């Protein structure tokens, strides 16, 4: 017998970028320009370490950055908003290399929080 279907809710998206800069603050400033349709940058990690906001300048960073976008308060996220975010990132010259949608099932987050979240 099958278990009942769980309620699935899209909560946010992680966009992974190839970026050769070394300042998380500079990347965050660039990413803030692509925020669209109520999706806001909430965190940047590099090698699993949170580097923005409030990272440590001595953290060694590679060219692979995870950037988490979450809906602004009182807004929602859907596939159209994600596509819009992809488009604005591409038009801004950012190289998107991977994405991961962030879901909750029956109200329980099914994704890892970043360090310090």
Secondary structure, DSSP 8 states (H G I E B T S, - for coil): -------EEEEEEEEEEE-----HHHHHHHHHTT-BTTEEEEEEEETTEEEETT--TT----SEEEEEEEE-TT----HHHHHHHHHHHHHTT-EEEEEEEEEEETTEE-S---TT-
